[in-house]
Amino acid sequence: MSKSDVLIIGSGINSLVCAGLLAKRGKKVLVLERDAVLGGCIRSEHLTVPGFLHDTMSTAHPLFVTSPGYAELKDVLHERGLAYGNNATPTGVLLPDGRSLVLHTSRDANVRAMNALATGDGDAYGNAMSFVEQNSPLIFALLGNELWSTQVGKTMAGRLWKQGAHETVAFFGPAMQSCRAWLETQFRSPVTKALLAPWVLHTGLGPESALSALMAKVVAFTLEAVGLPIVQGGNARTVDAFRAYIESRGGEFHSGADVEEILVEDGKARGVRLADGRVFEAKQVVANVTPTQLYGRLLRNGSAPEPLRRQAAEYRYGKGNMQIHLALSAPPQWPEAHLRDVIYLHLTDGLDGVSRAVNEAERGLLPAEGTICVAQPCAVDPSRAPAGQWVLWVQLPECPRHIKGDAAGEIAAPADGRWNIDVAERYADRIVARIARQAPGLESSILGRKVISPADLEAMNINLVGGDPYSGECSIDQYMFWRPLRGVKNHATAVKNLYQIGASTHPGPGLSGASGFHVANALARP
């Protein structure tokens, strides 16, 4: 088999962006996917009943449409069928007592709505958005670029030159603040706090985590800017568009290709061996895998230094994630009709509720009242269901990876602590019943239901260890300069011609494709 310029292990968003950019720049690319379905966490399937299309794992694309990879590839992707649905109400919150608040793509509308709930809250929100705007060169340099780079160095030097050391260092105080500290000192309305607090869960953090205030602000800023774009016809259309373009440029995809070993010769990666014995050679190898996989399984025979193997063995994974997909005979009857147009609606009793559920999940308990994220793709893409009908994409971001008990005292923990069908279905019953209390008639409208537990997520994607959708805890010691490991820089590895990308690497999880973009740039240089 002829040698590729670049061989990419895994076919998630970072792999697709990397392959697309390299193909555009004339490189011969080969993408190997161990699963039968391409796309990593991007897939769409008829999970419940015929005629209803569900995004099996990930769904919205706010990070991708704001990424440099999208900016470079959007024309060729849209030419091959990628299209988005969107609206002006990306997210909202619904409390148990029926109070609600919607975040719009209009800054003025958000400030007015929050000030109406509590005088000064809207102004505090506006100030937070201004903080992001004023510091955007530094914030997005740190969150989006290779940290060990001249570009980030120049950004920091420019900041020091213009503002001095004291003002530059002062930025990191509020940047390191927890979401709870920000919300409790700046806002009075519990509804506004409840609107903003759940979004830290989508960054792999909790309300008490360092950096969670900054991440909540950046998320709100992004939602205002681009909303929550949903792929028309299902998220898998993203993979279809990438594949069509990459293959048109001579690239190849192989599914069902389980890489067993990265072949190393004289300290350089030269290709891979699959579990079925096939060997593929390449000038450069890019691995979209976790540190555990890379240093514990794929690199063998002493090809990685022992200190890195130890660091990889100590790499920690975060909370599990669970999903419930519902096919409905009619849209849900929320307390207020306009909530039907909200793309991501969180159901929670507020900041303390989010905090409590995070703590319970981290202690191995099924949360008594976990935060519920209800995505309504039909609000912007009616093709997902027959006319007049609906699908719900329900995400539960606070689940234990290993079950020790139930905070509500209703579901017995499995003897081995592992998720099984019975526990998953009973926990799903609890969640659906909570949603139904907010949307009367929901249960009678359910035509089909599919529950995907943390164990199911890991079975579908080896990088989602224990059902952690972020491929590693995002605590400060495993983030920024220390992601994936403190012993490596950027996306380089201990082996020449071998690079690591994916959610386990900087800038972390999310459908941005940023790590794939950076590695593609490095490999495309003469």
VOROTOR-83219 format. One line per 10 residues: their letters; for each residue x, y negated, z of C-alpha. Coordinates in Angstrom, 3 decimals, decimal comma. Example, Ala and Ser with C-alpha at 12.3 -4.5 7.8 and 13.67 -1.06 7.14 Angstrom:
REM VOROTOR-83219
AS> 12,300:4,500:7,800; 13,670:1,060:7,140
//
This chain:
REM VOROTOR-83219
MSKSDVLIIG> 0,000:0,000:0,000; 1,384:-3,420:-0,935; 2,609:-5,651:1,856; 0,390:-8,566:2,888; 1,725:-11,977:3,735; -0,365:-12,040:6,908; -2,216:-9,204:8,639; -4,877:-10,245:11,158; -6,151:-7,885:13,853; -9,803:-8,612:14,606
SGINSLVCAG> -12,411:-10,554:12,628; -13,860:-13,096:15,089; -14,129:-16,819:14,415; -10,430:-17,496:15,039; -9,456:-14,699:12,650; -11,850:-15,993:10,002; -10,563:-19,559:10,260; -6,961:-18,368:10,181; -7,597:-16,124:7,180; -9,612:-18,774:5,353
LLAKRGKKVL> -6,962:-21,441:5,712; -4,134:-19,090:4,758; -6,070:-17,861:1,731; -6,670:-21,460:0,677; -2,927:-22,065:0,877; -2,098:-19,134:-1,330; -1,266:-16,437:1,205; -2,304:-12,811:0,735; -4,368:-11,975:3,841; -5,581:-8,665:5,252
VLERDAVLGG> -8,145:-8,608:8,094; -8,608:-5,397:10,107; -11,687:-4,920:12,309; -12,056:-1,908:14,615; -15,872:-2,151:14,677; -18,122:-1,195:11,784; -19,460:-4,767:11,699; -17,255:-7,737:10,851; -17,372:-10,971:12,853; -16,377:-10,232:16,444
CIRSEHLTVP> -18,998:-12,086:18,489; -20,732:-13,333:15,338; -23,447:-10,949:14,200; -27,169:-11,019:13,427; -29,429:-7,974:13,528; -33,042:-6,841:13,609; -32,702:-5,761:17,231; -36,372:-5,550:18,216; -38,998:-5,074:15,493; -38,899:-5,502:11,701
GFLHDTMSTA> -39,118:-9,083:10,507; -37,430:-10,611:13,567; -33,766:-11,584:13,241; -31,633:-12,047:16,360; -28,108:-13,373:16,850; -26,743:-10,427:18,803; -24,078:-12,327:20,721; -23,066:-15,934:19,926; -25,391:-18,392:18,236; -24,915:-22,211:18,107
HPLFVTSPGY> -21,951:-23,950:16,406; -21,272:-27,338:18,064; -17,572:-26,576:18,521; -17,103:-25,250:15,021; -18,663:-28,199:13,186; -16,404:-30,586:15,133; -13,250:-28,530:14,511; -10,414:-29,257:12,073; -10,850:-25,803:10,551; -14,425:-26,610:9,580
AELKDVLHER> -13,391:-29,995:8,228; -10,980:-28,259:5,845; -13,196:-25,321:4,867; -16,753:-26,654:5,057; -17,161:-27,284:1,330; -16,156:-23,770:0,279; -18,251:-22,233:3,093; -21,394:-24,196:2,233; -20,924:-23,330:-1,426; -21,137:-19,687:-0,332
GLAYGNNATP> -24,335:-19,980:1,685; -23,474:-21,420:5,096; -26,199:-23,879:6,144; -27,308:-25,319:9,468; -30,578:-26,212:11,126; -30,503:-28,879:13,818; -32,625:-31,462:15,609; -32,395:-34,351:18,070; -33,138:-32,288:21,227; -30,221:-29,886:21,688
TGVLLPDGRS> -30,777:-29,039:25,343; -33,013:-29,477:28,343; -33,794:-28,134:31,779; -36,997:-26,808:33,325; -37,278:-26,522:37,109; -39,560:-24,041:38,922; -41,995:-26,814:39,890; -42,449:-27,825:36,240; -40,232:-30,902:36,217; -38,094:-31,140:33,094
LVLHTSRDAN> -35,604:-33,345:31,309; -34,317:-33,227:27,745; -30,928:-34,385:26,509; -31,226:-36,135:23,140; -28,654:-36,948:20,516; -29,354:-40,616:21,323; -27,208:-42,148:24,079; -29,763:-44,903:24,679; -32,598:-42,385:25,026; -30,607:-40,363:27,551
VRAMNALATG> -29,693:-43,419:29,619; -33,330:-44,576:29,689; -34,660:-41,147:30,653; -32,160:-40,709:33,484; -32,682:-44,232:34,808; -36,426:-43,559:34,821; -35,840:-40,623:37,171; -33,522:-42,551:39,488; -32,257:-46,086:39,101; -28,579:-46,031:38,187
DGDAYGNAMS> -28,425:-42,403:37,052; -28,578:-43,349:33,391; -25,883:-45,952:33,901; -23,683:-43,346:35,602; -24,233:-41,015:32,669; -23,358:-43,784:30,219; -20,189:-44,502:32,182; -19,225:-40,828:31,977; -19,684:-40,813:28,212; -17,620:-44,016:27,985
FVEQNSPLIF> -14,885:-42,304:30,012; -14,746:-39,545:27,385; -14,715:-42,076:24,549; -12,002:-44,237:26,097; -9,811:-41,243:26,847; -10,697:-39,208:23,763; -7,204:-39,288:22,186; -5,712:-37,702:25,315; -8,662:-35,420:26,156; -8,988:-33,917:22,705
ALLGNELWST> -5,239:-33,720:22,250; -5,031:-31,569:25,380; -8,151:-29,522:24,646; -7,613:-29,023:20,929; -3,920:-29,055:20,035; -0,914:-26,866:20,690; 0,184:-28,076:24,121; 3,877:-27,372:23,598; 4,111:-29,616:20,550; 5,498:-32,944:19,396
QVGKTMAGRL> 1,949:-34,114:18,695; 0,881:-33,781:22,329; 4,232:-35,178:23,430; 3,712:-38,261:21,272; 0,168:-38,682:22,610; 1,415:-38,575:26,191; 4,328:-40,905:25,413; 2,000:-43,359:23,703; -0,331:-43,297:26,675; 2,560:-43,971:29,053
WKQGAHETVA> 3,840:-46,799:26,872; 0,465:-48,539:26,659; -0,893:-47,948:30,168; 2,073:-47,093:32,322; 2,720:-44,091:34,519; 0,269:-45,014:37,276; -2,739:-45,435:34,969; -1,823:-42,333:33,004; -1,580:-40,200:36,134; -4,797:-41,780:37,428
FFGPAMQSCR> -6,695:-40,192:34,516; -6,039:-36,712:35,879; -7,904:-37,386:39,148; -11,404:-37,497:37,650; -10,289:-35,044:34,955; -9,543:-32,409:37,613; -12,733:-33,124:39,554; -15,371:-30,442:40,054; -18,781:-30,833:38,469; -20,376:-30,800:41,916
AWLETQFRSP> -18,203:-33,690:43,076; -19,090:-35,700:39,982; -22,824:-35,024:40,120; -23,229:-35,543:43,865; -21,322:-38,822:43,949; -22,755:-40,351:40,769; -26,359:-39,137:40,469; -29,409:-39,152:42,723; -32,049:-37,282:40,720; -31,949:-33,500:41,213
VTKALLAPWV> -33,438:-33,132:37,734; -30,532:-34,920:36,065; -28,078:-32,847:38,080; -29,957:-29,719:37,011; -29,724:-30,767:33,357; -25,950:-31,157:33,391; -24,787:-28,486:35,866; -25,601:-25,321:33,849; -23,403:-26,376:30,956; -20,230:-25,654:32,904
LHTGLGPESA> -21,249:-21,989:32,711; -20,837:-22,136:28,935; -17,178:-23,076:29,436; -16,490:-20,116:31,727; -16,468:-22,258:34,879; -18,712:-22,873:37,877; -19,835:-26,173:39,456; -17,053:-26,000:42,043; -14,247:-25,243:39,561; -11,432:-27,686:38,895
LSALMAKVVA> -11,899:-29,405:35,511; -15,614:-28,557:35,453; -16,660:-32,236:35,652; -14,564:-33,073:32,611; -15,905:-30,082:30,715; -19,509:-31,038:31,538; -18,859:-34,559:30,268; -17,193:-33,304:27,094; -20,088:-30,910:26,453; -22,673:-33,696:26,864
FTLEAVGLPI> -20,595:-35,958:24,622; -20,431:-33,230:21,961; -24,155:-32,450:22,154; -24,946:-36,113:21,652; -22,618:-36,247:18,663; -23,622:-33,101:16,759; -26,500:-31,417:18,605; -26,620:-27,615:18,558; -26,325:-26,480:14,928; -27,911:-23,076:14,287
VQGGNARTVD> -26,959:-21,092:11,184; -29,891:-20,768:8,795; -30,712:-17,119:8,245; -28,655:-15,885:11,183; -25,142:-16,409:12,509; -23,848:-13,502:10,414; -24,159:-15,800:7,380; -21,011:-17,431:8,766; -19,085:-14,197:8,289; -20,594:-13,682:4,842
AFRAYIESRG> -19,439:-17,128:3,702; -15,917:-16,671:5,057; -15,608:-13,212:3,544; -16,825:-14,338:0,134; -14,294:-17,155:0,050; -11,341:-15,168:1,404; -11,954:-12,284:-1,011; -12,239:-14,753:-3,891; -8,681:-15,791:-3,023; -7,390:-12,223:-3,011
GEFHSGADVE> -7,845:-11,450:0,694; -9,094:-8,112:2,005; -11,279:-6,928:4,895; -11,308:-3,430:6,369; -13,896:-2,513:9,000; -13,693:0,634:11,104; -9,941:-0,008:11,261; -8,837:0,535:14,861; -5,285:-0,727:15,322; -3,434:1,622:17,643
EILVEDGKAR> 0,043:0,073:17,562; 1,842:-2,994:16,291; 4,987:-1,764:14,565; 8,146:-3,557:15,665; 11,580:-3,175:14,103; 14,691:-5,041:15,236; 12,549:-7,311:17,390; 10,230:-8,276:14,523; 6,648:-7,236:13,792; 6,427:-5,469:10,450
GVRLADGRVF> 2,863:-4,167:10,422; 0,427:-1,901:12,271; -0,548:1,722:12,614; -4,235:2,607:12,849; -5,782:5,294:15,036; -6,390:7,376:11,882; -2,684:7,258:11,003; -2,797:4,684:8,221; 0,013:2,114:8,178; -0,287:-1,440:6,875
EAKQVVANVT> 2,770:-3,625:6,446; 2,913:-7,414:6,561; 5,395:-10,250:6,791; 3,474:-11,759:9,720; 0,984:-10,220:12,167; -1,712:-12,182:14,009; -3,497:-10,425:16,874; -6,928:-11,665:17,980; -6,841:-9,659:21,210; -6,559:-10,124:24,973
PTQLYGRLLR> -3,185:-10,121:26,760; -4,182:-6,803:28,304; -4,599:-5,276:24,864; -1,531:-6,879:23,333; 1,028:-6,155:26,036; -0,596:-3,094:27,592; -1,565:-1,082:24,521; -0,496:-2,439:21,139; 3,142:-3,264:21,865; 4,954:-0,053:22,784
NGSAPEPLRR> 8,420:1,405:23,313; 9,814:-1,566:25,162; 9,028:-4,050:22,408; 7,782:-6,576:24,981; 9,761:-7,681:28,050; 8,685:-6,286:31,387; 7,878:-9,689:32,955; 5,280:-10,327:30,252; 3,807:-6,866:30,724; 3,405:-7,597:34,429
QAAEYRYGKG> 1,774:-10,964:33,726; -0,612:-9,331:31,257; -1,488:-6,631:33,799; -2,373:-9,383:36,289; -4,553:-11,289:33,801; -8,011:-11,730:35,289; -11,416:-11,531:33,651; -14,420:-13,616:34,611; -18,092:-13,034:35,255; -20,102:-10,731:33,040
NMQIHLALSA> -22,741:-11,914:30,620; -26,096:-10,371:29,759; -28,562:-11,044:26,979; -32,251:-10,383:26,431; -33,655:-10,685:22,935; -37,413:-11,121:22,592; -39,682:-10,971:19,569; -42,890:-12,913:20,294; -46,267:-13,055:18,566; -46,413:-16,794:19,297
PPQWPEAHLR> -44,120:-19,554:20,575; -43,867:-19,798:24,392; -46,337:-22,100:26,108; -43,984:-24,288:28,125; -45,466:-26,801:30,611; -44,784:-29,581:28,109; -45,222:-29,016:24,376; -42,028:-30,864:23,393; -39,906:-28,250:25,208; -40,634:-25,917:22,307
DVIYLHLTDG> -38,298:-28,065:20,191; -35,374:-27,806:22,635; -32,702:-25,505:21,210; -31,096:-24,470:24,542; -33,454:-24,713:27,536; -32,001:-23,870:30,955; -34,260:-22,537:33,688; -32,788:-23,206:37,129; -33,715:-24,766:40,448; -30,759:-27,127:40,191
LDGVSRAVNE> -27,111:-27,641:41,051; -27,249:-25,542:44,210; -29,033:-22,783:42,313; -26,292:-22,627:39,712; -23,629:-22,658:42,422; -25,372:-19,941:44,422; -25,775:-17,652:41,397; -22,119:-18,073:40,406; -21,037:-17,185:43,931; -23,296:-14,133:44,051
AERGLLPAEG> -22,033:-12,838:40,706; -18,401:-13,379:41,685; -19,048:-11,340:44,848; -20,424:-8,479:42,777; -24,126:-9,164:43,353; -26,972:-9,389:40,885; -28,084:-13,001:41,450; -31,459:-13,415:43,087; -32,229:-16,325:40,746; -29,541:-16,550:38,121
TICVAQPCAV> -29,430:-19,418:35,641; -31,422:-18,581:32,513; -30,413:-20,032:29,161; -33,238:-19,713:26,640; -32,254:-20,447:23,041; -35,076:-21,096:20,583; -33,577:-20,689:17,104; -36,997:-20,807:15,433; -37,220:-24,476:16,455; -34,764:-25,226:13,626
DPSRAPAGQW> -34,774:-21,983:11,617; -38,292:-20,559:11,116; -36,845:-17,775:8,938; -35,886:-15,854:12,076; -39,499:-14,631:12,573; -42,722:-14,159:10,579; -44,869:-17,288:10,175; -46,290:-18,481:13,492; -44,151:-16,084:15,508; -40,958:-16,627:17,495
VLWVQLPECP> -37,709:-15,192:18,790; -35,985:-16,008:22,059; -32,262:-15,560:22,682; -31,871:-15,321:26,464; -28,424:-15,545:28,019; -27,574:-14,814:31,656; -24,059:-16,180:32,258; -23,821:-15,193:35,946; -23,581:-11,418:36,087; -21,201:-9,251:38,113
RHIKGDAAGE> -18,723:-7,223:36,119; -18,770:-4,572:38,835; -22,076:-4,265:40,729; -21,843:-4,082:44,521; -25,452:-4,964:45,302; -28,454:-7,146:44,603; -28,800:-10,553:46,247; -32,586:-10,127:46,106; -32,428:-6,694:47,737; -34,601:-5,107:45,058
IAAPADGRWN> -32,253:-3,161:42,760; -29,962:-0,485:44,140; -26,340:-0,767:43,032; -25,107:2,201:40,957; -22,825:4,497:42,923; -19,970:3,814:40,508; -20,725:0,085:40,290; -21,132:0,262:36,533; -23,954:-1,245:34,546; -26,409:1,334:33,260
IDVAERYADR> -29,687:1,198:31,333; -31,888:1,375:34,432; -30,157:-1,510:36,236; -30,038:-3,639:33,097; -33,722:-3,128:32,317; -34,839:-3,786:35,886; -32,757:-6,948:36,064; -34,194:-8,006:32,701; -37,695:-7,467:34,112; -36,864:-9,955:36,872
IVARIARQAP> -35,660:-12,520:34,355; -38,601:-12,137:31,985; -41,022:-12,462:34,909; -39,333:-15,745:35,890; -39,596:-17,075:32,354; -43,248:-16,026:32,228; -44,006:-18,042:35,368; -42,903:-21,098:33,389; -44,549:-19,994:30,127; -47,936:-18,356:30,860
GLESSILGRK> -48,870:-15,575:28,482; -45,286:-14,818:27,538; -45,365:-11,183:28,614; -48,497:-10,391:26,619; -46,906:-11,967:23,522; -43,784:-9,762:23,585; -43,689:-7,513:20,520; -40,191:-6,193:21,132; -37,328:-6,508:23,609; -33,642:-5,649:23,481
VISPADLEAM> -31,446:-5,868:26,589; -27,673:-6,137:26,161; -25,796:-5,625:29,434; -22,186:-6,575:30,225; -21,235:-2,948:29,551; -22,939:-3,115:26,145; -21,047:-6,295:25,270; -17,717:-4,648:26,042; -18,708:-1,610:23,984; -19,462:-3,895:21,024
NINLVGGDPY> -16,296:-5,975:21,374; -13,186:-4,697:23,136; -12,135:-8,283:23,969; -15,198:-8,817:26,190; -13,748:-6,950:29,150; -16,469:-6,207:31,694; -18,849:-8,255:29,575; -16,820:-11,456:30,029; -17,650:-13,429:26,862; -14,691:-15,750:27,422
SGECSIDQYM> -12,019:-13,012:27,311; -10,506:-14,100:30,581; -11,268:-16,222:33,610; -10,955:-19,926:32,795; -9,641:-21,007:36,194; -6,914:-23,633:36,158; -4,087:-21,084:36,529; -5,282:-19,296:33,370; -6,021:-22,394:31,326; -4,202:-25,098:29,357
FWRPLRGVKN> -0,419:-24,533:29,591; -0,931:-21,161:31,291; -3,268:-19,527:28,772; -2,766:-16,779:27,791; 0,299:-16,248:30,001; 2,803:-18,519:31,709; 5,655:-16,644:30,017; 4,803:-17,670:26,450; 4,320:-20,953:24,609; 1,348:-21,792:22,449
HATAVKNLYQ> 0,435:-18,770:20,293; 3,877:-17,235:19,970; 4,614:-13,863:21,563; 7,741:-12,064:22,728; 8,036:-10,492:19,261; 9,115:-12,429:16,170; 6,520:-12,731:13,398; 3,746:-11,819:15,855; 1,187:-14,361:17,035; -1,755:-14,162:19,408
IGASTHPGPG> -5,053:-15,984:18,870; -8,586:-15,784:20,278; -10,502:-16,797:23,391; -7,718:-15,532:25,646; -5,411:-18,189:24,212; -5,458:-21,987:24,281; -7,799:-23,840:23,911; -9,896:-21,001:25,290; -13,343:-19,649:24,464; -16,009:-21,019:22,168
LSGASGFHVA> -16,745:-20,841:18,466; -14,219:-23,463:17,410; -11,630:-21,393:15,581; -8,950:-23,712:16,997; -6,319:-21,096:17,777; -6,715:-19,580:14,319; -6,338:-23,046:12,818; -3,083:-23,723:14,645; -1,513:-20,391:13,775; -2,559:-20,736:10,127
NALARP> -0,815:-24,121:10,037; 2,337:-22,606:11,526; 2,383:-19,712:9,056; 1,635:-21,862:6,027; 4,695:-24,044:6,516; 7,467:-23,450:3,961
//
